[in-house]
Amino acid sequence: MSKDKAKQTEAPQEGAEGVDGEAPAKKKPKLMVLIIAGVAALGVLGGGGAGAYFMFLKPKPAEAHGEEAKKPKKKKKEDHGGKPDPNAPVVKEGPDGVVFYTLPDILVDLQSGEGGRLSHLKLKLTLELPNEEVAEELTPDMPRMNDMFQTFLRELRPEDLSGSQGSYQLRMEILRRVNLLAAPNKVNAVLIEEMLVQ
């Protein structure tokens, strides 16, 4: 009988294992979650690896074409519509071998003058350069030049620009600042084609 009691006590334990048999079923969803998380992590790492390859390791077109790519390419002055880019400078040959480098129009707000009224300045400038090489070297510095114009011109008041003395001082100050940007090259003169204060 002790064997029967042992079997009876084992039977409920087997039933308990049956209940515990559901515990492995609970582990299956945990296992599925781990598998899905692992696949997602591999996808993210694979995407990151592919992105790194295309950004850093893929050969650049310059490396692939050898000597052709070493030559600097000139920027086209036309956009996709075939029209000239209004933000690109215009380079023209002048007399005696000088080059005229016409900048895009500059529009800035001036300091409040007398009466506290807001004023605007529209300025069209042309730089007189000794040769075309200086023009080619100035073109990549256009963002710096625009920044210089904006910060300098915004400090002016309408009274600063009045008369021929104001125009002369403006021209000389712009020439000084442009020559600082163009160094070691030199800009011969700044020509004011249009100056409108409203």
Buried (B, 14 or more C-beta within 10 A) or exposed (E): EEEEEEEEEEEEEEEEEEEEEEEEEEEEEEEEEEEEEEEEEEEEEEEEEEEEEEEEEEEEEEEEEEEEEEEEEEEEEEEEEEEEEEEBBBBEEEEEEBBBBBBBBBEBEBBEBEEEEEBEBEBBBBBBBBEBEBBBEBBEBBEEBBEBBEEBBEEBBBBBBEEEEBEEBBBEBBBEBBBEBBEEBEBBEBBBEEBEBE
